[in-house]
């Protein structure tokens, strides 16, 4: 199962970290840009270089769909090519599109992003839950049928997330707590040999105390954890997202890895040195997270 591959790769590389592929045009190094090259192709060239720089360190990449959609049909093609290229390098792909709708529309989104017969063929998809449980089910159905995964937004890293996640529902529960129990229950029939489920949750690194409470409710669910690095989450903040075995979460960083070159005085403007800086930042993140987990997780498996 997909989730067993996530666990196996994490232990093999001793790294639960992933890299977001967020191509902000103004931040992409100038060495990739040329009047003779269409912007969409520039983005693809850049993304492939990032993948090549980190493919042996990380287990997955996370393209954020919005940064590709701005290029229209060509941007959609780039996403397809990025997914295909990442897969060719043995990486897992988390499609960060935060899709949601009801009925046939939800099924269409699920097919487009996850299904093996669909155009994108990502491994995981981020999904919003706020149209209700019937809007989540179509995504779970495709995930289970095609051995894919879903990360449902529960407690995101932005400060404003508390307006909804910490709100109280009609039963007197916090929305985030209710969602945690719902996702945990829905995933029981989709547990891999590793003991984990690919039906998981998005839990921000910037709310470590709340993350720990949600982890205790969702022992078998994988967390996708944004907010590390540039958004303020530290290695010590993310440990509450893990179980005692050092598994159960994927820690994502985008800006802190992709655009660190801006502050490097020695950067010579080349693609080669850009790739080197990206790799150094990915290694630094891996080492920081691994050290924090070794100190925190009493039953660390890797």
LINURMO-V894308 format. One record per pair of residues at least 6 apart in sequence whose ideal C-beta (glycine too) atoms are under 8 Angstrom apart, sorted by the first residue. I is the first residue (numbers start at 1). J is the second residue. D is the distance in whole Angstrom. If there is no record, write none. Layout:
i:I j:J d:D
i:I j:J d:D
//
This chain:
i:1 j:147 d:6
i:1 j:192 d:4
i:1 j:193 d:7
i:1 j:198 d:7
i:2 j:92 d:8
i:2 j:123 d:6
i:2 j:124 d:8
i:2 j:147 d:5
i:2 j:148 d:6
i:2 j:149 d:6
i:2 j:192 d:8
i:2 j:198 d:5
i:3 j:149 d:7
i:3 j:192 d:4
i:3 j:194 d:6
i:3 j:196 d:5
i:3 j:197 d:6
i:3 j:198 d:4
i:3 j:222 d:7
i:4 j:192 d:4
i:4 j:193 d:5
i:4 j:194 d:5
i:4 j:196 d:8
i:5 j:92 d:7
i:6 j:59 d:7
i:6 j:60 d:8
i:6 j:92 d:6
i:6 j:196 d:8
i:6 j:198 d:8
i:6 j:222 d:7
i:6 j:250 d:7
i:7 j:192 d:8
i:7 j:194 d:4
i:7 j:196 d:6
i:7 j:247 d:6
i:8 j:194 d:8
i:9 j:59 d:4
i:9 j:92 d:7
i:10 j:16 d:5
i:10 j:59 d:6
i:10 j:247 d:6
i:10 j:302 d:7
i:11 j:247 d:8
i:11 j:301 d:6
i:11 j:302 d:4
i:13 j:56 d:8
i:13 j:57 d:7
i:13 j:58 d:7
i:13 j:59 d:6
i:14 j:286 d:8
i:14 j:290 d:6
i:14 j:302 d:5
i:15 j:57 d:6
i:15 j:58 d:6
i:15 j:59 d:7
i:15 j:286 d:5
i:15 j:289 d:7
i:15 j:290 d:7
i:16 j:59 d:7
i:16 j:242 d:8
i:16 j:246 d:8
i:16 j:247 d:7
i:16 j:249 d:6
i:16 j:250 d:6
i:16 j:251 d:6
i:16 j:289 d:7
i:16 j:293 d:8
i:17 j:58 d:6
i:17 j:59 d:8
i:17 j:228 d:8
i:17 j:250 d:7
i:17 j:251 d:5
i:17 j:252 d:8
i:17 j:253 d:7
i:17 j:282 d:7
i:17 j:285 d:5
i:17 j:286 d:5
i:17 j:289 d:6
i:18 j:58 d:5
i:18 j:59 d:6
i:18 j:60 d:4
i:18 j:61 d:6
i:18 j:62 d:6
i:18 j:92 d:8
i:18 j:94 d:7
i:18 j:250 d:5
i:18 j:251 d:7
i:18 j:252 d:5
i:18 j:253 d:8
i:19 j:50 d:7
i:19 j:54 d:6
i:19 j:58 d:5
i:19 j:60 d:8
i:19 j:61 d:5
i:19 j:62 d:7
i:19 j:252 d:7
i:19 j:253 d:7
i:19 j:254 d:7
i:19 j:257 d:6
i:19 j:258 d:8
i:19 j:282 d:6
i:20 j:61 d:7
i:20 j:62 d:5
i:20 j:63 d:8
i:20 j:64 d:6
i:20 j:96 d:7
i:20 j:226 d:8
i:20 j:252 d:5
i:20 j:253 d:7
i:20 j:254 d:3
i:20 j:255 d:8
i:20 j:257 d:8
i:20 j:258 d:7
i:21 j:47 d:5
i:21 j:50 d:6
i:21 j:51 d:8
i:21 j:61 d:5
i:21 j:62 d:7
i:21 j:63 d:4
i:21 j:64 d:7
i:21 j:82 d:6
i:21 j:254 d:8
i:21 j:258 d:8
i:22 j:63 d:8
i:22 j:64 d:5
i:22 j:67 d:5
i:22 j:254 d:5
i:22 j:255 d:7
i:22 j:258 d:7
i:23 j:43 d:5
i:23 j:46 d:6
i:23 j:47 d:7
i:23 j:67 d:5
i:23 j:68 d:7
i:24 j:67 d:7
i:24 j:259 d:8
i:25 j:39 d:7
i:25 j:43 d:8
i:27 j:255 d:8
i:27 j:258 d:7
i:27 j:259 d:5
i:27 j:262 d:7
i:28 j:42 d:7
i:28 j:43 d:7
i:28 j:46 d:5
i:29 j:46 d:8
i:29 j:261 d:6
i:29 j:269 d:7
i:29 j:271 d:7
i:29 j:274 d:5
i:30 j:269 d:7
i:31 j:269 d:6
i:31 j:270 d:6
i:31 j:271 d:5
i:31 j:274 d:7
i:32 j:42 d:5
i:32 j:45 d:6
i:32 j:46 d:5
i:32 j:49 d:8
i:32 j:271 d:7
i:33 j:42 d:6
i:34 j:42 d:8
i:37 j:45 d:8
i:38 j:74 d:7
i:39 j:71 d:6
i:39 j:74 d:8
i:40 j:71 d:5
i:40 j:74 d:4
i:40 j:75 d:6
i:40 j:77 d:7
i:40 j:78 d:5
i:41 j:78 d:8
i:43 j:67 d:8
i:43 j:68 d:7
i:43 j:71 d:7
i:43 j:75 d:7
i:43 j:78 d:5
i:44 j:78 d:5
i:44 j:81 d:6
i:44 j:82 d:7
i:47 j:63 d:7
i:47 j:78 d:7
i:47 j:82 d:5
i:47 j:85 d:8
i:48 j:82 d:8
i:48 j:85 d:5
i:49 j:271 d:6
i:49 j:274 d:7
i:49 j:275 d:5
i:49 j:278 d:8
i:50 j:61 d:8
i:50 j:258 d:7
i:50 j:275 d:8
i:50 j:278 d:6
i:51 j:61 d:6
i:51 j:82 d:8
i:51 j:85 d:6
i:51 j:86 d:6
i:51 j:89 d:6
i:51 j:91 d:7
i:52 j:89 d:7
i:52 j:275 d:7
i:53 j:275 d:4
i:53 j:276 d:7
i:53 j:278 d:5
i:53 j:279 d:4
i:53 j:282 d:7
i:54 j:257 d:8
i:54 j:278 d:6
i:54 j:279 d:6
i:54 j:282 d:4
i:55 j:89 d:4
i:55 j:90 d:7
i:55 j:91 d:6
i:57 j:279 d:7
i:57 j:282 d:5
i:57 j:283 d:6
i:57 j:286 d:6
i:58 j:91 d:7
i:58 j:282 d:6
i:58 j:286 d:8
i:59 j:91 d:7
i:59 j:92 d:6
i:59 j:250 d:8
i:60 j:91 d:6
i:60 j:92 d:4
i:60 j:93 d:7
i:60 j:94 d:6
i:60 j:123 d:8
i:60 j:250 d:6
i:61 j:82 d:8
i:61 j:86 d:5
i:61 j:91 d:6
i:61 j:92 d:8
i:61 j:93 d:6
i:61 j:94 d:7
i:62 j:93 d:8
i:62 j:94 d:4
i:62 j:95 d:8
i:62 j:96 d:5
i:62 j:224 d:8
i:62 j:252 d:5
i:62 j:254 d:8
i:63 j:79 d:6
i:63 j:82 d:6
i:63 j:83 d:7
i:63 j:93 d:7
i:63 j:94 d:8
i:63 j:95 d:7
i:63 j:96 d:7
i:64 j:96 d:5
i:64 j:254 d:7
i:65 j:79 d:7
i:65 j:95 d:7
i:65 j:96 d:7
i:65 j:97 d:4
i:68 j:75 d:4
i:68 j:76 d:7
i:68 j:78 d:6
i:68 j:79 d:5
i:68 j:82 d:8
i:69 j:75 d:5
i:69 j:76 d:7
i:71 j:78 d:7
i:76 j:119 d:8
i:79 j:95 d:8
i:79 j:120 d:6
i:80 j:119 d:6
i:80 j:120 d:6
i:80 j:121 d:8
i:82 j:93 d:8
i:83 j:93 d:5
i:83 j:95 d:8
i:83 j:120 d:6
i:83 j:121 d:6
i:83 j:122 d:6
i:84 j:121 d:8
i:86 j:92 d:8
i:86 j:93 d:5
i:87 j:93 d:7
i:87 j:121 d:8
i:92 j:123 d:5
i:92 j:124 d:7
i:93 j:122 d:5
i:93 j:123 d:5
i:93 j:124 d:7
i:94 j:122 d:7
i:94 j:123 d:7
i:94 j:124 d:4
i:94 j:125 d:8
i:94 j:126 d:7
i:94 j:151 d:7
i:94 j:224 d:7
i:94 j:250 d:7
i:94 j:252 d:8
i:95 j:113 d:5
i:95 j:114 d:8
i:95 j:120 d:6
i:95 j:122 d:3
i:95 j:123 d:8
i:95 j:124 d:7
i:95 j:125 d:5
i:95 j:126 d:7
i:96 j:126 d:5
i:97 j:109 d:8
i:97 j:113 d:6
i:97 j:125 d:6
i:97 j:126 d:6
i:98 j:126 d:5
i:98 j:127 d:7
i:98 j:128 d:5
i:98 j:153 d:7
i:99 j:106 d:8
i:99 j:109 d:4
i:99 j:110 d:8
i:99 j:113 d:6
i:99 j:125 d:7
i:99 j:126 d:8
i:99 j:127 d:6
i:99 j:128 d:7
i:99 j:139 d:7
i:100 j:106 d:7
i:100 j:109 d:8
i:100 j:127 d:6
i:100 j:128 d:4
i:100 j:129 d:7
i:100 j:130 d:7
i:100 j:131 d:5
i:100 j:135 d:5
i:100 j:136 d:8
i:101 j:109 d:6
i:101 j:131 d:7
i:101 j:135 d:6
i:102 j:131 d:6
i:102 j:132 d:8
i:102 j:134 d:6
i:102 j:135 d:5
i:103 j:134 d:8
i:103 j:138 d:8
i:106 j:135 d:5
i:106 j:137 d:8
i:106 j:138 d:4
i:106 j:139 d:7
i:107 j:138 d:4
i:107 j:141 d:8
i:107 j:142 d:8
i:109 j:138 d:8
i:109 j:139 d:7
i:110 j:125 d:7
i:110 j:138 d:5
i:110 j:139 d:5
i:110 j:141 d:7
i:110 j:142 d:4
i:110 j:143 d:8
i:111 j:117 d:7
i:111 j:118 d:5
i:111 j:142 d:7
i:112 j:118 d:5
i:112 j:119 d:6
i:112 j:120 d:6
i:113 j:120 d:5
i:113 j:122 d:6
i:113 j:125 d:5
i:114 j:120 d:8
i:114 j:121 d:8
i:114 j:122 d:6
i:114 j:125 d:5
i:114 j:139 d:7
i:114 j:142 d:5
i:114 j:143 d:6
i:114 j:146 d:6
i:114 j:148 d:5
i:114 j:150 d:8
i:115 j:121 d:8
i:115 j:142 d:5
i:115 j:146 d:6
i:115 j:148 d:8
i:116 j:146 d:5
i:122 j:148 d:7
i:123 j:148 d:6
i:123 j:149 d:6
i:124 j:148 d:7
i:124 j:149 d:4
i:124 j:150 d:7
i:124 j:151 d:6
i:124 j:198 d:7
i:124 j:224 d:7
i:125 j:139 d:6
i:125 j:143 d:8
i:125 j:148 d:7
i:125 j:149 d:8
i:125 j:150 d:6
i:125 j:151 d:7
i:126 j:150 d:8
i:126 j:151 d:5
i:126 j:152 d:8
i:126 j:153 d:7
i:126 j:202 d:6
i:126 j:224 d:7
i:127 j:136 d:6
i:127 j:139 d:5
i:127 j:150 d:5
i:127 j:151 d:7
i:127 j:152 d:5
i:127 j:153 d:7
i:128 j:152 d:8
i:128 j:153 d:5
i:129 j:135 d:7
i:129 j:136 d:6
i:129 j:152 d:5
i:129 j:153 d:6
i:129 j:154 d:8
i:129 j:179 d:6
i:130 j:153 d:8
i:130 j:164 d:7
i:133 j:182 d:7
i:136 j:150 d:8
i:136 j:152 d:6
i:136 j:186 d:8
i:139 j:150 d:5
i:140 j:150 d:6
i:140 j:186 d:6
i:140 j:190 d:8
i:140 j:199 d:6
i:142 j:148 d:7
i:143 j:149 d:6
i:143 j:150 d:5
i:143 j:190 d:8
i:143 j:198 d:6
i:143 j:199 d:7
i:144 j:189 d:8
i:144 j:190 d:5
i:147 j:198 d:8
i:148 j:198 d:7
i:149 j:198 d:3
i:149 j:199 d:7
i:149 j:200 d:7
i:149 j:222 d:7
i:150 j:198 d:7
i:150 j:199 d:6
i:150 j:200 d:7
i:151 j:200 d:5
i:151 j:201 d:6
i:151 j:202 d:5
i:151 j:222 d:8
i:151 j:223 d:8
i:151 j:224 d:4
i:152 j:179 d:7
i:152 j:183 d:6
i:152 j:199 d:8
i:152 j:200 d:7
i:152 j:201 d:5
i:152 j:202 d:7
i:153 j:201 d:8
i:153 j:202 d:5
i:154 j:165 d:7
i:154 j:176 d:5
i:154 j:179 d:5
i:154 j:180 d:6
i:154 j:183 d:7
i:154 j:201 d:4
i:154 j:202 d:6
i:154 j:203 d:6
i:154 j:214 d:7
i:155 j:161 d:6
i:155 j:165 d:5
i:155 j:176 d:5
i:155 j:201 d:8
i:155 j:202 d:7
i:155 j:203 d:5
i:155 j:204 d:6
i:155 j:207 d:6
i:155 j:210 d:6
i:155 j:211 d:7
i:155 j:214 d:6
i:156 j:165 d:7
i:156 j:202 d:6
i:156 j:204 d:5
i:156 j:226 d:7
i:157 j:204 d:3
i:157 j:205 d:6
i:157 j:206 d:5
i:157 j:207 d:7
i:157 j:226 d:5
i:157 j:227 d:3
i:157 j:231 d:5
i:157 j:233 d:7
i:158 j:204 d:7
i:159 j:206 d:8
i:161 j:204 d:7
i:161 j:207 d:8
i:164 j:175 d:6
i:165 j:174 d:7
i:165 j:175 d:5
i:165 j:176 d:4
i:165 j:210 d:8
i:166 j:174 d:6
i:166 j:175 d:7
i:166 j:176 d:7
i:167 j:174 d:7
i:167 j:175 d:5
i:168 j:174 d:6
i:168 j:175 d:8
i:169 j:175 d:6
i:169 j:178 d:6
i:171 j:178 d:7
i:176 j:210 d:7
i:176 j:214 d:7
i:177 j:213 d:8
i:177 j:214 d:7
i:177 j:217 d:7
i:179 j:201 d:7
i:180 j:201 d:7
i:180 j:214 d:5
i:180 j:217 d:4
i:180 j:218 d:5
i:181 j:217 d:6
i:183 j:199 d:6
i:183 j:200 d:7
i:183 j:201 d:6
i:183 j:218 d:7
i:183 j:221 d:6
i:184 j:217 d:6
i:184 j:218 d:5
i:184 j:219 d:8
i:184 j:220 d:7
i:184 j:221 d:6
i:186 j:199 d:6
i:187 j:197 d:4
i:187 j:198 d:8
i:187 j:199 d:4
i:187 j:200 d:8
i:187 j:220 d:7
i:187 j:221 d:6
i:188 j:197 d:8
i:188 j:220 d:8
i:190 j:197 d:5
i:190 j:198 d:6
i:190 j:199 d:6
i:191 j:197 d:5
i:191 j:220 d:6
i:192 j:198 d:7
i:194 j:247 d:8
i:195 j:220 d:6
i:196 j:220 d:6
i:196 j:221 d:7
i:196 j:222 d:6
i:196 j:247 d:7
i:196 j:248 d:7
i:197 j:220 d:5
i:197 j:221 d:6
i:197 j:222 d:7
i:198 j:222 d:7
i:199 j:221 d:7
i:200 j:218 d:8
i:200 j:221 d:5
i:200 j:222 d:4
i:200 j:223 d:6
i:200 j:224 d:6
i:201 j:214 d:7
i:201 j:218 d:6
i:201 j:221 d:6
i:201 j:222 d:8
i:201 j:223 d:6
i:201 j:224 d:7
i:202 j:223 d:7
i:202 j:224 d:5
i:202 j:225 d:8
i:202 j:226 d:7
i:203 j:211 d:5
i:203 j:214 d:6
i:203 j:215 d:8
i:203 j:223 d:5
i:203 j:224 d:7
i:203 j:225 d:6
i:203 j:241 d:6
i:203 j:249 d:8
i:204 j:211 d:7
i:204 j:225 d:7
i:204 j:226 d:6
i:204 j:227 d:4
i:204 j:231 d:8
i:204 j:233 d:7
i:205 j:211 d:8
i:205 j:225 d:5
i:205 j:226 d:7
i:205 j:227 d:4
i:205 j:228 d:5
i:205 j:231 d:7
i:205 j:232 d:8
i:205 j:233 d:3
i:205 j:234 d:8
i:205 j:237 d:5
i:205 j:238 d:5
i:205 j:241 d:7
i:205 j:251 d:7
i:206 j:227 d:4
i:206 j:231 d:6
i:206 j:232 d:5
i:206 j:233 d:5
i:206 j:237 d:7
i:208 j:233 d:8
i:208 j:236 d:8
i:208 j:237 d:4
i:208 j:238 d:7
i:208 j:239 d:8
i:208 j:240 d:5
i:208 j:241 d:8
i:209 j:240 d:7
i:211 j:223 d:8
i:211 j:225 d:8
i:211 j:238 d:8
i:211 j:240 d:5
i:211 j:241 d:5
i:212 j:240 d:4
i:212 j:241 d:8
i:214 j:223 d:8
i:215 j:223 d:7
i:215 j:240 d:6
i:215 j:241 d:6
i:215 j:242 d:7
i:215 j:243 d:7
i:215 j:248 d:7
i:219 j:243 d:6
i:219 j:248 d:8
i:221 j:248 d:7
i:222 j:248 d:6
i:222 j:249 d:7
i:222 j:250 d:7
i:223 j:241 d:5
i:223 j:248 d:6
i:223 j:249 d:4
i:223 j:250 d:7
i:224 j:249 d:8
i:224 j:250 d:5
i:224 j:252 d:7
i:225 j:233 d:8
i:225 j:238 d:6
i:225 j:241 d:5
i:225 j:249 d:5
i:225 j:250 d:7
i:225 j:251 d:5
i:225 j:252 d:6
i:226 j:252 d:5
i:227 j:233 d:4
i:228 j:234 d:8
i:228 j:235 d:8
i:228 j:237 d:8
i:228 j:238 d:6
i:228 j:251 d:5
i:228 j:252 d:7
i:228 j:253 d:5
i:228 j:256 d:7
i:228 j:285 d:7
i:228 j:289 d:8
i:229 j:253 d:4
i:229 j:255 d:7
i:229 j:256 d:3
i:229 j:257 d:7
i:229 j:285 d:7
i:230 j:253 d:7
i:230 j:254 d:7
i:230 j:255 d:4
i:230 j:256 d:4
i:231 j:255 d:8
i:235 j:288 d:4
i:235 j:289 d:5
i:235 j:291 d:7
i:235 j:292 d:4
i:236 j:292 d:5
i:238 j:249 d:7
i:238 j:251 d:5
i:238 j:289 d:7
i:238 j:292 d:7
i:239 j:292 d:5
i:239 j:293 d:6
i:239 j:296 d:4
i:239 j:297 d:7
i:241 j:248 d:7
i:241 j:249 d:4
i:241 j:251 d:8
i:242 j:248 d:5
i:242 j:249 d:5
i:242 j:293 d:6
i:242 j:296 d:7
i:242 j:297 d:6
i:243 j:297 d:8
i:244 j:297 d:5
i:244 j:298 d:5
i:244 j:299 d:4
i:244 j:300 d:8
i:245 j:297 d:7
i:245 j:299 d:5
i:245 j:300 d:7
i:245 j:301 d:5
i:246 j:293 d:5
i:246 j:294 d:8
i:246 j:297 d:4
i:246 j:299 d:8
i:246 j:300 d:4
i:246 j:301 d:6
i:246 j:302 d:6
i:247 j:301 d:6
i:251 j:285 d:8
i:251 j:289 d:6
i:253 j:281 d:8
i:253 j:285 d:6
i:256 j:281 d:7
i:256 j:285 d:7
i:257 j:278 d:6
i:257 j:281 d:4
i:257 j:282 d:6
i:257 j:285 d:7
i:258 j:278 d:7
i:260 j:277 d:6
i:260 j:278 d:8
i:260 j:281 d:5
i:261 j:267 d:5
i:261 j:273 d:8
i:261 j:274 d:6
i:261 j:277 d:5
i:261 j:278 d:8
i:264 j:277 d:6
i:266 j:273 d:8
i:267 j:273 d:6
i:267 j:274 d:7
i:267 j:277 d:7
i:293 j:300 d:6
i:294 j:300 d:6
//
